[in-house]
């Protein structure tokens, strides 16, 4: 008897909280969708007046990353070759 009553109270509590969570999730998703659409519209309006760095950020990042990797290789090879003794 008492276990069944406790179980029904716990399940009722969980069911009500899940219902509340689903309702809150839908409202949150709608709010986030509106916020994302506003940010996209603002970015599209700002895109016309953006400079070279803003438009080509990934290209510049990839180029500088490759350049840095090449410089590291050169520094490493100079360190290894300068310690090499001729037989």
C-alpha positions, 0 to 999 in steps of 0.5 A: 500500500504505502510503496504504491502511494509513494510511487504514484506521487513520485511518478506524478511529480516527474510527469508534471515536471516533464510537461513543464520542461517540454513547454519551457523548451519550446518557448526557449527554442522559439526565443533562440530562433528569433535571436539567431535570425536577428544576428544573421540579419545583422551580420548580412547588413554588416557584411557589405561594409566589412574590411578585408580581415573580416571577409577573409579571416579564415584564409588569413588564419590558414596562411599564418598557421601554415607559415608558423608551422614552416618556421617551426620546422626551419628552427628545428632543422637548424638546431638538429643540423648545427649539432651534426658532426661530419664523419 
